[in-house]
């Protein structure tokens, strides 16, 4: 019988936004970016990672939803 639920396989590469989330989380966990530090802008992260703005935006939104980041409009 076949399962209809999508399953993540162990050898499936992580989506790009997950890679960005991991990199940002690592910067925070290792103290490179500390509480109240301003992280690079979306445009700077696009240039740094080479991914689209939408990919960077999704990573930042998810990290914000998880409570790791706070986004402010300036």
Steps between C-alpha positions, in 0.01 A plus 500: 500500500625850419502790740358828370672713764819660370805374682836671526768253402835505676693567180273781378687832509358770725307782333701818449302693762589229755868543417468874560317437829776263611773750410328786684427278801865398507613865497275566799589180688874563466472861616594661169162676515397581855166610646397843374756489215372606163546220249568570131209623290310272265693651208831430673395144580395449136850605392665287769309178434420541132134405551192698401350768723192280548719217632676733743167651603351158575799407716472827694123462541536148635777600740279785618205263547729269701600792725866508400476837324297815547435698183458875519400742227730803495 
